[in-house]
Amino acid sequence: MSQTVELDAIFIALAVALFVFFLSALLVIIDHKAKIPGAETSDLFSITGIRRNHPAWAWMVSVFLWFIIGSLLVIISYNMLSKFFLIEVVKERSFLEKVDHEEGLERIRHFHNSPKAATYAQGKQPVCFYCHGEFPHAKRPMVRTLLNMHTQFVGCMTCHVDGKKIPEEELTFRWLNYSGIEVTGPEYGTSYDGDTGNLIQTDDLYSKIVPYRKKANGEEELLEIPETALEAAEFISMRGQLTTQQQGSVKKMFHTIVNPIGRFCTRCHVAEEGKGYLPFRELGFSDARAIGLTNLNIAGLVQKYKEFYMELVFLGKEDDEETKILVGEEPEAIEVTDEMQDDPRAWWRQGLE
């Protein structure tokens, strides 16, 4: 459609530019048809007398102008009538155009639009990001924003390491900055600013809590696979050359100890000391921040939405052992008072009592 509009503009510009020549040609015709008496004259613009032997350029200008006008009429008629008689042929999008289009639709589908480029996703990433992207949790709109929020400060394997293959007793958690970006401040979200009450300002938006496995010989193995790891770097450098079968083999290798269903909120955000999956205080979280993560609105959120979310996640396919690994032990139900039903902040206050 845009090419047609540009073509119309060219013809219109030519018609305007040649308009003055059209007047000249018109005067020639008038001069030829005029009945006003007068002697023969060679003056082109005279309307008296009889003019013979019209110059060739006058005819050429007239013919060219009528060609321009005729072309404009054809194009305008085509644009107006084509939708009634012709079937529009839709140009097939390229693969990258389809990807960009789908990303645009995905941003629109989010209640809160996600940024095109996240600050914390700069620098080097885990190899998982090369297939799953910066926002890997996209299947369930009700919870994907909450889950994707955790990718800012929690490594993929922290939640998705298979508890049946690697017992949790063998895991140790630490902060790790594998982005390659130098930072000087503390890890994001570990404490509050005493003056503002907000989280402390820091330049470390890249460190993540990742799991290490304690081996029998006393050494520790990093379970997170950053792109700088030997096998990850080799895969990234040649992934475009792999056959479908080779891609399947690589996927199987990287997912050997991965559970596609991550651990539920209650594994970390649990009020009982020592019962949580992540040791917040050992990871450098201040007491106030640790209390905030385990006792405030998280308890109320989980209590009210756990049953709804769990039905979506498990669909009755997991056994009791795996459910206990992912969800944790069932805590005592919080007594819901009338105040808590009317005021959501009462859930927070109840956690601090």
Summary of the structure (lengths in Angstrom):
residues: 353
radius of gyration: 36.9
end to end distance: 67.3
largest distance: 121.9
contacts: 845
relative contact order: 0.08
helix: 49%
strand: 7%
